[in-house]
Amino acid sequence: MDKKDFIELNQDNMKLDSMDLQEDALETNFPELKKQPYKVIISDDDDEVHRMTKLVLKGFQMEGVGLEFIDAFSEKETIEVLKKNPDAAIILLDVVMEDNESGLRVVKFMREVMNNNLTRIILRTGQPGVAPEERIIVDYEIDDYKSKAELTVQKLVSTMYVCLRAHKNIKALDRHKEGLNRIIHASQDLFKYHSFTEFLNGMLHQVIALYDVEVDSFYVRDDKYAMNGMAFIKIMESAQVLAGTGKYEKLIGQNLDLNNCPLHLKKLIERFEGSDEPELVIREGNYLGIYKQNLDKLVKNYIVLEADISNENIELIKLFLTNFSLAIDNFILNMNANETQKEIIFRISEIVENRCDSTANHLKRVSKISSCIAEKMGFNQDMVQAISLASIMHDVGKIGISDAILLKPGKLTQEEFENIKEHTIIGYNIFKDSKLPVLKLAAKIALYHHERSDGKGYPEGKQAGEIPRECEIVAVADVFDALLSKRCYKPKWSFEDTISYMEKEKGKQFAIEVVDVLMENIGEIYEIFESLPDESV
C-alpha cells in the first residue's frame, strides 16, 4: 500500500509529518472528540421555573461536559420525553402538575414500566405538605427531594454534581456488567470462524460491541522474520493487514509498508520492538493503542484500536484482549491440528492415488470441486469443510487392489471389474470404526461414491433417494475430473465431451440436483480444474 492510500484513510484524524518528530507526537496527532452534554429534563407546569432553572445552570460543567436542557410541562409530556430520551442523566421533576400525584406517577412509570434506573431524579415541589418527604424517600427511588423555596442556587448546583456523579457511576457499572456478559459470549462465538482472518475480524467486532461505539481498528502481523506457527497464512516480508473494521476494512489482505505508514503507528510499533511481553497503550478520551501478542519470539502481532473510550472501560479492554491472547493461541493450535490431520489424510490418499497412474492433484481437485458444489447447494460451512476433507479419501480402498488390475492399460475383464469394485468396501472398512466425524463421513463416501441414481451402481445398488447427498456430490466431482484427465486406460476428454456426458447421465448415473449445480457453476469449477494441472501422467 502506498502513502497516498494511508493519507486518504487518515485525513480526518492522522498527520503524516517528518520522521524526526518527537515522541510527544503520539499525544498531539489526535484531536479530542467532542463529548456529548448531559441531558437534563425539566418537568414543571410553570414557565418561570424552566426559565430560572436554565439561568441558574447556564455554564454548568462537570469534568468539561455541559448540559442539554429538555422541557416538559405536564405528566403526559414528561412521559413522552422520557421515552425519547432514556439516556437522560437527570430529571428535575415537579411533584404537583395536573394533580397532587402527577410527579409520583412519572417516577413510577420511569422505574417500573421503562425500567429506567439510570436517570437520576430530583423532585421539587411548591407544596411540601401534599407529599411528605419521608414517604417519598421510602416509597420511591429518587436522589433528592426539595421544596422550591429551599432549593437555592448553591443547593441546586451541589445537587446536580451529586446526581451526575451517581449517574456516571451507575452507567459505568451497567457497562461493566454488559461488557463482562459480552466478553463471555464473545469467547464462545470466536471459535465459530473457519479462517484466521474471519477469527480476527470477529474479535474486532466483538470488542467494538463491548462499548456500542464507532471504532476504527485493524490487526497487523509483522512478518519480517519467519512464519513459524503461522505457516497457514501467506504473508509477505512486510506487515500484512489480516483483519479490519471501519476505515481499515479496505486494507484487509494488503501489505503495510511500515516506512510509509502514519507516524503515530510507526512510533507505537517501534516502541514495542524490544519487548517480549504483550503491552497496551491507552490514552484518555480519543484512544490509540497497540496490543502486541507474541505467538513466537520471531513473530509479532499487533491490534490497533482507535475510539473514544473512557477510563472506566480500559480494564474491560485489557480483560478482553488478555482473553483474546489466550483464544488466538488456542485457535492457531486448533487450526494447526486440523492442518496436520488434513496433511496426514492427504499423504495417505496420495500414496494410493499414485499407484493408479494419477497425480495427487486429482485428489486436490476432487476435494475443491466437491466443497464448491456442497457450498452452492447450501451445506453449512462445517459440513462443507468435512466433505472437502473426507472426499480426499474416496478411493483409499484401492490400496487393497493389485497393481495388475489398477494399472492395466486395456479394458478390464468381468472378473477384474468385480475385483476392483471391492475397493469401496475396503475403504469403508478402513474408516467405519473411527469415532472422528470426518472419518465416519469418509467411510460413507468410500462405500457409496460409485452408486448410481438409476440403481445400477455398486456395491449395494442404491438408487436416487437412498444415496447420501454428500456421496452423490463426490461422485460427480470424481467423474468430472477423471474424464478431463489422462489415465493409463484412456486419453483425456475434451471439455465439451465431458459436459455432454454429465448432462446425458443426469438422473441415470448422477443425481439431477448435483449435476444442475455443477452446470450452474461450471465456470468456477473448471477454473479449479485448470488451477491444479497434473504434473505428469
C-alpha positions, 0 to 999 in steps of 0.5 A: 500500500502506498502513502497516498492510500494511508493519507486518504484513510487518515485525513480526518484524524492522522498527520503524516509529518517528518520522521524526526518528530518527537515522541510527544507526537503520539499525544498531539496527532489526535484531536479530542472528540467532542463529548456529548452534554448531559441531558437534563429534563425539566418537568414543571407546569410553570414557565418561570421555573424552566426559565430560572432553572436554565439561568441558574445552570447556564455554564454548568460543567462537570469534568468539561461536559455541559448540559442539554436542557429538555422541557416538559410541562405536564405528566403526559409530556414528561412521559413522552420525553422520557421515552425519547430520551432514556439516556437522560442523566437527570430529571428535575421533576415537579411533584404537583402538575395536573394533580397532587400525584402527577410527579409520583406517577412519572417516577413510577412509570420511569422505574417500573414500566421503562425500567429506567434506573439510570436517570437520576431524579430530583423532585421539587415541589411548591407544596411540601405538605401534599407529599411528605418527604419521608414517604417519598424517600421510602416509597420511591427511588429518587436522589433528592427531594426539595421544596422550591423555596429551599432549593437555592442556587448553591443547593441546586448546583451541589445537587446536580454534581451529586446526581451526575456523579451517581449517574456516571457511576451507575452507567459505568457499572451497567457497562461493566456488567454488559461488557463482562456478559459480552466478553463471555459470549464473545469467547464462545462465538470466536471459535465459530470462524473457519479462517484466521482472518474471519477469527480476527475480524470477529474479535474486532467486532466483538470488542467494538460491541463491548462499548456500542461505539464507532471504532476504527481498528485493524490487526497487523502481523509483522512478518519480517522474520519467519512464519513459524506457527503461522505457516497457514497464512501467506504473508509477505516480508512486510506487515500484512493487514489480516483483519479490519473494521471501519476505515481499515476494512479496505486494507484487509489482505494488503501489505503495510509498508511500515516506512510509509505508514502514519507516524503515530503507528510507526512510533507505537510499533517501534516502541514495542520492538524490544519487548517480549511481553504483550503491552497496551497503550491507552490514552484518555478520551480519543484512544490509540493503542497497540496490543502486541501478542507474541505467538513466537519470539520471531513473530509479532502481532499487533491490534490497533484500536482507535475510539473514544473510550473512557477510563472506566472501560480500559480494564474491560479492554485489557480483560478482553484482549488478555482473553483474546491472547489466550483464544488466538493461541488456542485457535492457531493450535486448533487450526494447526491440528486440523492442518496436520490431520488434513496433511496426514489424510492427504499423504495417505490418499496420495500414496494410493492415488499414485499407484493408479497412474494419477497425480495427487492433484486429482485428489486436490481437485476432487476435494475443491470441486466437491466443497464448491458444489456442497457450498452452492447447494447450501451445506453449512460451512462445517459440513462443507469443510468435512466433505472437502476433507473426507472426499480426499479419501474416496478411493483409499480402498484401492490400496487393497487392489493389485497393481495388475488390475489398477494399472492395466492399460486395456479394458478390464475383464468381468472378473477384474471389474468385480475385483476392483469394485471391492475397493469401496468396501475396503475403504469403508472398512478402513474408516467405519470404526473411527469415532472422528466425524470426518472419518465416519463421513469418509467411510460413507463416501468410500462405500457409496461414491460409485452408486448410481441414481438409476440403481445400477451402481455398486456395491449395494445398488442404491438408487436416487433417494437412498444415496447420501447427498454428500456421496452423490456430490463426490461422485460427480466431482470424481467423474468430472475430473477423471474424464478431463484427465489422462489415465493409463486406460484412456486419453483425456476428454475434451471439455465439451465431451465431458459436459455432454456426458454429465448432462446425458447421465443426469438422473441415470448415473448422477443425481439431477440436483448435483449435476444442475449445480455443477452446470450452474457453476461450471465456470468456477469449477473448471477454473479449479480444474485448470488451477491444479494441472497434473504434473505428469501422467 
